Amino acid sequence: MVSETRPALRVDVRRPQRADARRNFDALLAAARDAFSTKGTEASLEDIARQAGVGIGTLYRNFPTRQDLLRAVYLGEIEELCLAAEDAADLPPWEALATWVRRFVEYAATKRAIHESLNREAAEFSEARDAMYAAGTPLFERAQEAGEARKDVSFDDLLRMISGLTAAGFVDDEQRERVLRIALDGVRARAAD
């Protein structure tokens, strides 16, 4: 199972202890993720707070700077990507991989929006990347072992291909799903003729 092999993500986002504070924190992260994905990293912090249903003071109490909020959004996405691998682990091999790749597409869109604003030299970003690979690689290898994913493709190849496809953006959700199906079809193993 993936959770047994995945190292703990040591760069996790520190959520408040109280339930109401945690709800506000999570609402701020969700609103920020949406705002940064659609409006870029200069999205209005006041609009983010309003979208989350909290005051601007609550935003600043949790995230003193815009950089703190960007960091938390990015690391939150990595956490969710790792959890998505755990959630998919019990599915059949190809379905597990495809489910996780669909979640990776969402991560890639957020990452693209905030990529330039992050200090990617920080050790926590290397640890986050390692955690993401540790979470997804077992799903990919299991699909290969089951004969459902091509043996001449690496997990890194897959992620780079999906990242490249998402860099162009999509007209709508239907186009995104169609392009993703085409990409996954290229990774799927074919029976010998």
C-alpha positions as a Markdown table, in Angstrom:
| # | Residue | x | y | z |
|---|---|---|---|---|
| 1 | Met | 0.0 | 0.0 | 0.0 |
| 2 | Val | 1.2 | 3.5 | -0.8 |
| 3 | Ser | 0.9 | 4.9 | 2.7 |
| 4 | Glu | 3.4 | 2.3 | 4.0 |
| 5 | Thr | 6.1 | 3.3 | 1.5 |
| 6 | Arg | 5.5 | 7.1 | 1.3 |
| 7 | Pro | 7.7 | 9.0 | 3.7 |
| 8 | Ala | 5.9 | 11.5 | 5.9 |
| 9 | Leu | 5.7 | 14.9 | 4.2 |
| 10 | Arg | 7.9 | 17.0 | 6.6 |
| 11 | Val | 6.9 | 20.2 | 5.0 |
| 12 | Asp | 3.2 | 20.0 | 5.9 |
| 13 | Val | 1.1 | 23.0 | 6.3 |
| 14 | Arg | 0.6 | 23.8 | 10.0 |
| 15 | Arg | -3.1 | 24.0 | 10.6 |
| 16 | Pro | -4.6 | 25.6 | 13.8 |
| 17 | Gln | -5.7 | 23.3 | 16.6 |
| 18 | Arg | -9.2 | 24.7 | 17.2 |
| 19 | Ala | -11.9 | 23.4 | 14.8 |
| 20 | Asp | -13.2 | 26.9 | 13.9 |
| 21 | Ala | -9.7 | 28.2 | 13.3 |
| 22 | Arg | -8.9 | 25.1 | 11.2 |
| 23 | Arg | -12.1 | 25.7 | 9.1 |
| 24 | Asn | -11.1 | 29.3 | 8.4 |
| 25 | Phe | -7.5 | 28.2 | 7.6 |
| 26 | Asp | -8.7 | 25.6 | 5.1 |
| 27 | Ala | -11.3 | 28.0 | 3.6 |
| 28 | Leu | -8.5 | 30.6 | 3.1 |
| 29 | Leu | -6.3 | 28.0 | 1.4 |
| 30 | Ala | -9.1 | 26.9 | -1.0 |
| 31 | Ala | -10.0 | 30.5 | -1.8 |
| 32 | Ala | -6.3 | 31.4 | -2.4 |
| 33 | Arg | -5.8 | 28.3 | -4.6 |
| 34 | Asp | -8.7 | 29.3 | -6.8 |
| 35 | Ala | -7.7 | 33.0 | -6.9 |
| 36 | Phe | -4.1 | 32.3 | -7.7 |
| 37 | Ser | -5.1 | 29.8 | -10.4 |
| 38 | Thr | -7.5 | 32.2 | -12.1 |
| 39 | Lys | -6.0 | 35.6 | -11.4 |
| 40 | Gly | -2.4 | 35.0 | -10.8 |
| 41 | Thr | -0.2 | 35.6 | -7.7 |
| 42 | Glu | -1.2 | 39.2 | -7.5 |
| 43 | Ala | -4.8 | 38.3 | -6.7 |
| 44 | Ser | -6.4 | 40.6 | -4.1 |
| 45 | Leu | -5.9 | 39.3 | -0.6 |
| 46 | Glu | -9.1 | 41.1 | 0.4 |
| 47 | Asp | -11.0 | 39.2 | -2.3 |
| 48 | Ile | -9.4 | 35.9 | -1.0 |
| 49 | Ala | -10.5 | 36.7 | 2.6 |
| 50 | Arg | -14.0 | 37.6 | 1.4 |
| 51 | Gln | -14.3 | 34.4 | -0.7 |
| 52 | Ala | -13.3 | 32.4 | 2.3 |
| 53 | Gly | -15.9 | 34.1 | 4.4 |
| 54 | Val | -13.4 | 35.6 | 6.9 |
| 55 | Gly | -12.0 | 39.1 | 7.6 |
| 56 | Ile | -8.7 | 40.3 | 6.3 |
| 57 | Gly | -7.3 | 40.1 | 9.8 |
| 58 | Thr | -7.9 | 36.4 | 9.9 |
| 59 | Leu | -6.0 | 36.0 | 6.7 |
| 60 | Tyr | -3.0 | 38.0 | 8.0 |
| 61 | Arg | -3.1 | 36.1 | 11.3 |
| 62 | Asn | -2.7 | 32.8 | 9.5 |
| 63 | Phe | -0.5 | 34.1 | 6.7 |
| 64 | Pro | 1.5 | 37.3 | 7.6 |
| 65 | Thr | 2.8 | 37.7 | 4.1 |
| 66 | Arg | 1.6 | 36.9 | 0.6 |
| 67 | Gln | 4.7 | 34.6 | 0.3 |
| 68 | Asp | 3.4 | 32.7 | 3.4 |
| 69 | Leu | 0.1 | 32.2 | 1.7 |
| 70 | Leu | 1.7 | 31.1 | -1.6 |
| 71 | Arg | 3.9 | 28.6 | 0.2 |
| 72 | Ala | 0.9 | 27.2 | 2.1 |
| 73 | Val | -1.1 | 26.8 | -1.0 |
| 74 | Tyr | 1.7 | 25.0 | -2.8 |
| 75 | Leu | 2.5 | 22.7 | 0.2 |
| 76 | Gly | -1.2 | 22.1 | 0.7 |
| 77 | Glu | -1.4 | 20.9 | -2.9 |
| 78 | Ile | 1.5 | 18.5 | -2.4 |
| 79 | Glu | -0.2 | 17.1 | 0.7 |
| 80 | Glu | -3.5 | 16.6 | -1.2 |
| 81 | Leu | -1.6 | 14.9 | -4.0 |
| 82 | Cys | 0.1 | 12.5 | -1.6 |
| 83 | Leu | -3.3 | 11.8 | 0.1 |
| 84 | Ala | -4.8 | 11.2 | -3.4 |
| 85 | Ala | -2.2 | 8.5 | -4.0 |
| 86 | Glu | -3.2 | 6.8 | -0.7 |
| 87 | Asp | -6.9 | 7.1 | -1.6 |
| 88 | Ala | -6.3 | 5.5 | -5.0 |
| 89 | Ala | -4.1 | 2.7 | -3.8 |
| 90 | Asp | -6.9 | 0.2 | -3.4 |
| 91 | Leu | -8.3 | 0.7 | -6.9 |
| 92 | Pro | -7.3 | -1.6 | -9.8 |
| 93 | Pro | -3.8 | -0.6 | -11.1 |
| 94 | Trp | -4.7 | 1.4 | -14.2 |
| 95 | Glu | -7.6 | 3.1 | -12.5 |
| 96 | Ala | -5.5 | 4.1 | -9.5 |
| 97 | Leu | -2.8 | 5.6 | -11.8 |
| 98 | Ala | -5.4 | 7.5 | -13.9 |
| 99 | Thr | -7.2 | 8.8 | -10.8 |
| 100 | Trp | -3.9 | 10.1 | -9.4 |
| 101 | Val | -2.9 | 11.7 | -12.7 |
| 102 | Arg | -6.2 | 13.5 | -12.9 |
| 103 | Arg | -5.4 | 15.0 | -9.4 |
| 104 | Phe | -1.9 | 15.8 | -10.6 |
| 105 | Val | -3.4 | 17.9 | -13.4 |
| 106 | Glu | -5.2 | 20.0 | -10.8 |
| 107 | Tyr | -1.9 | 20.4 | -8.9 |
| 108 | Ala | 0.0 | 21.4 | -12.1 |
| 109 | Ala | -2.5 | 24.2 | -12.8 |
| 110 | Thr | -1.9 | 25.6 | -9.3 |
| 111 | Lys | 1.8 | 25.2 | -9.5 |
| 112 | Arg | 1.9 | 26.9 | -12.9 |
| 113 | Ala | 0.1 | 29.9 | -11.4 |
| 114 | Ile | 2.4 | 30.4 | -8.4 |
| 115 | His | 5.7 | 28.8 | -9.6 |
| 116 | Glu | 7.6 | 32.0 | -10.2 |
| 117 | Ser | 6.7 | 33.4 | -6.8 |
| 118 | Leu | 8.2 | 30.5 | -4.8 |
| 119 | Asn | 11.7 | 30.1 | -3.6 |
| 120 | Arg | 12.3 | 26.7 | -5.2 |
| 121 | Glu | 15.8 | 26.5 | -3.7 |
| 122 | Ala | 14.4 | 26.0 | -0.2 |
| 123 | Ala | 14.9 | 22.5 | 1.1 |
| 124 | Glu | 11.1 | 22.1 | 1.8 |
| 125 | Phe | 10.4 | 22.3 | -1.9 |
| 126 | Ser | 12.9 | 19.5 | -2.6 |
| 127 | Glu | 11.3 | 17.5 | 0.2 |
| 128 | Ala | 7.8 | 18.2 | -1.2 |
| 129 | Arg | 8.9 | 17.0 | -4.7 |
| 130 | Asp | 10.4 | 13.9 | -3.2 |
| 131 | Ala | 7.1 | 13.2 | -1.2 |
| 132 | Met | 5.1 | 13.6 | -4.4 |
| 133 | Tyr | 7.3 | 11.2 | -6.3 |
| 134 | Ala | 7.2 | 8.7 | -3.4 |
| 135 | Ala | 3.4 | 8.9 | -3.4 |
| 136 | Gly | 2.9 | 8.5 | -7.2 |
| 137 | Thr | 5.7 | 6.2 | -8.2 |
| 138 | Pro | 4.2 | 3.0 | -6.5 |
| 139 | Leu | 0.9 | 3.6 | -8.4 |
| 140 | Phe | 2.8 | 3.9 | -11.7 |
| 141 | Glu | 5.0 | 0.8 | -11.0 |
| 142 | Arg | 2.0 | -1.2 | -10.0 |
| 143 | Ala | 0.3 | -0.4 | -13.3 |
| 144 | Gln | 3.5 | -1.4 | -15.1 |
| 145 | Glu | 3.8 | -4.7 | -13.2 |
| 146 | Ala | 0.1 | -5.4 | -14.1 |
| 147 | Gly | 1.0 | -4.9 | -17.8 |
| 148 | Glu | -1.2 | -1.9 | -18.0 |
| 149 | Ala | 1.4 | 0.8 | -18.4 |
| 150 | Arg | 4.2 | 0.8 | -20.9 |
| 151 | Lys | 7.6 | -0.4 | -19.6 |
| 152 | Asp | 9.5 | 2.1 | -21.8 |
| 153 | Val | 8.0 | 5.0 | -19.9 |
| 154 | Ser | 9.3 | 6.3 | -16.6 |
| 155 | Phe | 7.2 | 8.0 | -13.9 |
| 156 | Asp | 9.3 | 11.1 | -14.5 |
| 157 | Asp | 8.4 | 10.9 | -18.2 |
| 158 | Leu | 4.7 | 10.7 | -17.3 |
| 159 | Leu | 4.8 | 13.8 | -15.0 |
| 160 | Arg | 6.8 | 15.9 | -17.5 |
| 161 | Met | 4.4 | 15.0 | -20.3 |
| 162 | Ile | 1.3 | 15.9 | -18.1 |
| 163 | Ser | 3.0 | 19.1 | -16.9 |
| 164 | Gly | 3.8 | 20.1 | -20.5 |
| 165 | Leu | 0.2 | 19.4 | -21.6 |
| 166 | Thr | -1.2 | 21.5 | -18.8 |
| 167 | Ala | 1.1 | 24.4 | -19.4 |
| 168 | Ala | -0.9 | 25.5 | -22.4 |
| 169 | Gly | -4.1 | 25.7 | -20.5 |
| 170 | Phe | -7.5 | 24.4 | -21.8 |
| 171 | Val | -10.6 | 26.0 | -23.3 |
| 172 | Asp | -12.8 | 24.1 | -20.9 |
| 173 | Asp | -13.0 | 21.0 | -18.7 |
| 174 | Glu | -14.1 | 18.8 | -21.6 |
| 175 | Gln | -11.0 | 19.7 | -23.6 |
| 176 | Arg | -8.8 | 19.1 | -20.5 |
| 177 | Glu | -10.3 | 15.6 | -20.0 |
| 178 | Arg | -10.1 | 14.8 | -23.8 |
| 179 | Val | -6.4 | 15.8 | -23.9 |
| 180 | Leu | -5.7 | 13.9 | -20.7 |
| 181 | Arg | -7.3 | 10.7 | -22.1 |
| 182 | Ile | -5.1 | 11.0 | -25.2 |
| 183 | Ala | -2.0 | 11.3 | -23.1 |
| 184 | Leu | -2.9 | 8.4 | -20.8 |
| 185 | Asp | -3.7 | 6.3 | -23.9 |
| 186 | Gly | -0.1 | 6.9 | -25.0 |
| 187 | Val | 1.1 | 5.5 | -21.7 |
| 188 | Arg | -1.2 | 2.5 | -21.6 |
| 189 | Ala | 0.4 | -0.8 | -22.6 |
| 190 | Arg | -1.0 | -2.5 | -25.7 |
| 191 | Ala | -1.4 | -6.2 | -26.2 |
| 192 | Ala | 1.0 | -7.7 | -28.7 |
| 193 | Asp | -0.6 | -8.0 | -32.1 |
